[in-house]
Amino acid sequence: MAGRRTTGPATTRCPSCAAPTVTQWVGQRAALKVTADLTPLTAEQQAALWEPNRLIWCLRQTRNGPELRWLQRWHPPDCPHAHVTEHRCPPAEPTTLF
């Protein structure tokens, strides 16, 4: 998954929690649809959120808008771009007391 071929980056808000997100098809044949938060992570957040089923993305600003690239293990530590994670809505507040 080199993340070189991408199609249709679109910034929008999550329909459930209204968080700002970017959605894009990524991969060799645009095989993976990714929705990521637009809020950049700090180094501490990135380390805490790193898990096998939740990818961290390098968010590059291009002429065509934001572009997500998979954050590989050999990603440069001094990368100037923001790093974001796959969007997950926060847990909903309970609506009842029982």
C-alpha positions in Angstrom: 0.0 0.0 0.0 2.2 2.8 -1.2 -0.5 5.4 -1.1 0.7 7.0 -4.3 -2.6 6.7 -6.3 -5.4 8.6 -4.8 -8.8 9.7 -6.0 -11.3 12.3 -4.8 -10.1 13.8 -1.6 -13.1 15.6 0.0 -13.2 17.5 3.2 -16.5 17.4 5.1 -18.0 16.9 8.5 -18.9 13.6 10.0 -22.7 13.1 9.7 -22.8 11.6 13.3 -20.6 13.8 15.4 -19.8 16.8 13.0 -16.1 16.5 13.4 -14.1 17.8 10.4 -12.9 14.9 8.3 -11.3 14.1 4.9 -12.4 11.1 2.9 -10.3 9.6 0.1 -9.7 6.4 -1.8 -6.1 5.3 -1.4 -3.8 2.4 -2.4 -2.4 0.9 -5.6 -5.9 0.6 -7.2 -7.7 3.0 -4.9 -8.8 -0.1 -2.9 -9.3 1.4 0.5 -11.7 4.2 1.4 -10.3 6.2 4.3 -12.1 8.8 6.4 -9.6 10.6 8.7 -9.8 13.4 11.2 -8.5 16.8 10.0 -7.2 17.6 13.5 -3.5 17.0 13.6 -2.1 14.7 16.3 0.7 15.5 18.7 3.6 13.0 18.9 2.1 11.7 22.2 -1.3 11.3 20.7 0.1 9.5 17.7 2.0 7.0 19.9 -1.1 6.4 22.1 -3.4 5.9 19.2 -1.1 3.6 17.2 -2.8 0.2 17.0 -3.0 -2.6 14.3 -6.5 -1.7 13.1 -6.2 2.1 13.3 -3.8 3.6 10.8 -2.0 7.0 11.1 -1.9 9.1 7.9 0.4 11.8 6.7 -1.9 14.7 5.6 -0.2 16.6 2.7 -1.6 19.8 1.3 -1.5 19.7 -2.5 -2.8 21.9 -5.3 -5.9 19.7 -5.4 -6.5 19.9 -1.7 -5.5 17.5 1.2 -4.0 14.2 0.3 -3.7 11.2 2.7 -0.6 9.0 2.6 -0.2 5.9 4.7 2.3 6.5 7.5 4.8 3.7 7.0 7.3 2.6 9.6 10.2 4.3 7.7 8.4 7.6 7.6 10.8 10.4 8.3 10.7 11.5 12.0 11.0 15.2 10.9 8.1 15.1 8.4 6.8 18.6 8.1 3.2 17.5 7.3 0.4 17.0 9.8 -0.4 13.4 10.9 -4.0 12.4 11.4 -5.8 9.2 12.3 -8.8 7.2 11.0 -12.0 8.9 12.2 -13.9 7.3 15.0 -16.9 9.0 16.5 -16.6 9.7 20.2 -18.8 7.6 22.5 -22.3 9.0 22.7 -23.5 10.5 26.0 -26.1 8.4 27.7 -29.6 9.8 27.1 -31.3 7.9 30.1 -30.3 7.4 33.7 -31.3 3.7 33.9 
